[in-house]
Amino acid sequence: MHFLTSLFYLNPRYPKLPLDTKLLGPRIVLRMGTPSDWRHWRALRDSSRDFLVPWEPTWPPNSLSYGHFTGVLRRHGSEWRRGKAYTFFIFTHEATLLGGIALNDVQRGIAQKATLGYWIGKPFAGQGYMTEAVQLICGLAFETLRLHRLEASCLPHNEPSKHLLQRLGFEQEGYAKAYLQINGLWQDHILWGKAFHAGNQTNKNP
């Protein structure tokens, strides 16, 4: 169960979220990143570089710079305002940065779906934080944004992600050859999906 500290507002058809939205879980808080998060973000990404690089697109040379970070935040803000993506940082209740999670490529109309993405710093992996974060994001997607479906993908040898998605009710739906360019190589991915349960009437769009 997730709780929003801000009420969502509506465009003519679909709900959107204010930029100050926070999702609260038993151990974590999800919120949009701000420029003041840069030093903690840089330190966590830098110390986790070897852990993260095999699973992510190639890092640009300036990937840890303040300019790059604020540019990414501007893009996140623009996507959020347009209802195209919602990117959160993951913190403990004591404000320790753990990682990030996002609903990307939000599609409305006949699709009503989004793509899940996430990362976590090496010191915090395997401690259940991402399980809690994905649960919060699924609640946001299905209950608040009223989406019908979430999709995700992972490398075939990414056992932690496979176990995470299976544990949270995602079903393996396919295998895509050379699907995404990860760490400089076009790599195969396992495709996952999770649909909203049809019995929950709160997911009906106006």
N, C-alpha and C positions, 0 to 999 in steps of 0.2 A: 504494500500500500504506500502510495506517495502523497505528499502534501505540498501544495504550492503556497508560497508565502505572498504571492501576488495573484489577483484574479486575472484570468485571461480576458482579452477584449476580442471583439468580432469584426471581421470585414463582412461584406454583404453575404458571404456564403460560409466561410470556414473560420474556425477559431485560430488566432495567432497568440503568441505569448509576448508580454512586455519584456524588455531587455533585462530587467532586474529580477526575473523569475529565479527562484531557488527551489530545488527538490531536496527534501530532507529524508534521510534514512536513519536507521539505528546507529550507524557509525560514521556516515559520510554526508557531505553536502555537495550538491552539484550547482554550479552557477557559471555564467559567462565569464571568461577571462577579462582582465583589465590590464592596462599598462603597468600598474604597480606589481603585478604578478611576475614580471619578466625575470627578475633575479632568481627567484625560486624555480621558475620554469626552466631557465637556462641551466641552473645547477643540476636539476633532476635529469634533464635530457642529456647533458654532457656526461654525467656519471653513469647513465644508463645506455650510452651510445652503442656499445658492443652488443648489448641485450636487445636493442630496438632495431638496429639497422637491417638485420636479416628479414624483417617483417614489414618494412616500410618503403615507400618510394625513395629514390636517391636523395640524400640531404644536399641542398645547395651549399656552396662554400660559406655563405653568410647565414646559415640556418639558425645559429644561436644568437645572432646580433639583435640589438634592440629595434633597429629599423625593420628587419624582417619580421620580428614578433609583432610589432604594431601594425605592419601591413597585413599580416594574417588576421589580426583582430578586426581591422576595418572590413576585410572581406567577410568574416564571420558576422559582423554586425549588419552588413548589407544583406546577406543571405537570410539572416534572422528576420529583419524587417519585412522582407518580401515573402516570407513563409517558405523559403526554398531549402533551408537547413537550420538546425539548431545545435550548436556546439557548446559543450559544457566542459569546465575543468572539474576534477574530482578532488575534494578536500576532506580531511578528517574534520570532526567537530572542533578540533583545536587549531584548524587552519593550516595543517600540513598538506602540501600539494602531493597528490598521489599519481595523477595521470589525467586522461581526457576521454570523453565519449561524445558521440554525435549522432544525430539523425540527419543523414545527407540525402540529397536528391529527392526531396519531398514532392510527390506527384499527387495531384488532385484529379478531378474529373472521374473517369471510369476506373482509374487505377487505385487511388487512395492508399498509397504506400510510401515507404521510405527505406533507405539503406542504413544499416547500423555499422558504425566504425568506432574503434576504441584503442587506447594504448595505456600502459601502466609502467611506472618506473620500476626498475629492477629490485630495489629494496622492499617493494610492497607487493610483488607478485606472489601468487599462491596463498594469499591470506584471506580470500573471500571478498575483497573490496570490489573487484570487477563484477562478481556475481550480484552484489547489492546494487551497483551502478546500473547494470543492464536491467535488473528488475524495476528500478525507478524509471528508466527510459521507456521500457515497455508500457508501464502504467501511463506515462505521459503520452505516448503515441496512441494508445488505444482508448484511454478514458478521456483525456483532455483534448488532444488534437483530432480525435475521432477517425484515425486512420484504420484501414481494414487489414493491412498486411505490413510486416517487416521482413526485409531480406538482409542477408549477410553473406560474406565469403571469407574463406581462409585458405592458406596454403595446405596442401595435403599432409605435410609433416608437422603442422602446428597443433600438436596434441592438446595443449592447454585450451586453445580456442575451440577445438572440436568438442572437448568435454564440457566447456562452459555452455556452448550453444545447445548441445544435447540436453544438458541438465535443466536448462531454462525453457525447454519445449520447442526449440527450433528443430525442423526436420530436414534431413539431407535430401536435396531435390535434384541435384545434378552435378556434373563435373565439366568445367569449362577449360579447354586447352588454351594456353597462352592468353589468359584472361586479363591480367593486370601486370604492369611493369613495376616490379618490386626489386629494390636493391640493384637496379640497372638491368634486370633481365625480365623478359616476358615469361611469366610463370603461370602454370596451371593452378586452378582454384576449385575447391569444393563449394558448391552453392547451397545455401540454407534459406529456409523460409518459415515464417510463423504467421498464421492468420488469426484475426480476431474471432473469438467464439461467437457464433451467430446468435446464441441465446441471450447475449447481453444487449439490451435494447438501447443503451446509452450511446452506442457507436453509430446510430443512424444519423446521417447528415440531413440538414433541412432541405 
